[in-house]
């Protein structure tokens, strides 16, 4: 996958998996996270995919996997929190599961 960038995104107000802002570029930077738990959505977990998400907003945001997928040891469809000022890398080794690394 070639590197692609997207800046200035707004996380879905009120949060939730349905209707969450789609992460579609290799590197994505959210600048508007108006309230805690506003959300973004990863595409379906397919082996070989990697996405880096930066939360440059004012509040913690939730990143959801694609419907039926999981992140780390969370249950299917559960959100992964990315605090304000943090970045997370999501990578897929096994279809249906995202692994995540969160910055300190």
N, C-alpha and C positions, 0 to 999 in steps of 0.2 A: 504494500500500500504506500503510495506516495504521500509525503507529508502535506497536510493542508491545514489552514488556520482559520479560526473564526473568533472575533472579538466583539465585545459589547452586547452579549446575550442577556436576556432577562429570564430568570427562573420563573416557572409557573406560579403565580400568586395563589396562596392557599394550599399548594402542594398536591400530592397524589400522583399516581402512575398514569392514569388516564388524562390525556391532554398535556402532559409534561413537555417541556421544551426539549426537542430532539437534539441529541449530540450526534452530529454527522461528520465532523471533521477530526483529523488526527489530534489537533491541539485546539481546545475550546476554552475561552475565557468568559466567565459570567461576571458582569459588572453591576447588575441589578438583582439583588436578593433582598426584597423589601421587608419580608417577615421570615422568622425562623421556620424552616421546613418547606419553603418554596422549592420547586422541584425541576429536575431534568431527567431525561430518559436515554439510556444507552440503546443501541440497536440490538437485535438478536445476537446472542453470544455464539460466535462462529470461530473455530480454531484459527489462530493466526492474527486476529484483530487486536489492535492496541489503540487506546484513546487516553489522552491526558486532559484532565479537567481542572481548571483553576477557578477558585471561588474568590473573586476580587470584590465581592459584595459586602454589605454591612452585617449580614446574619448568616448563621449556619444554613446550608442547603442540603436537600436530599437528592441523591442520584439513584434512580430506579433501574433495574435491569429490564430488558424486554420481557413481555408477558410470558410467564412460565419459567423464566430463567432465574438464576440465583447469583449473588455476589458473596465471595468467600464462603463462610459457613452459615450465612443467613438463610432463612427459608426462602422458597420461591416467591418472587414478587416483592420481597422486603427491601426497603430503602437502605442505602449506605450514606451516612452523614459526612459531609465535608464542611468543616468549620470555616468561618470567614478568614481569609488570608492564607488558607491551605490549598494544596493541590493534591490530586489523586491520579494515579495511573491505573487504568483498567486494562487487563490483558486476558485473552482467552486461549487456553491450552486444550480444553475439552468442550465440545459443543454444549451449550446450555448453562455453562458456569463461567462467570467473570471472576478473576482474581484481582484484588485491589491492593495497592501500596499507597499509604497516606503519608504526606510530608510531616515532619516533626513540628 
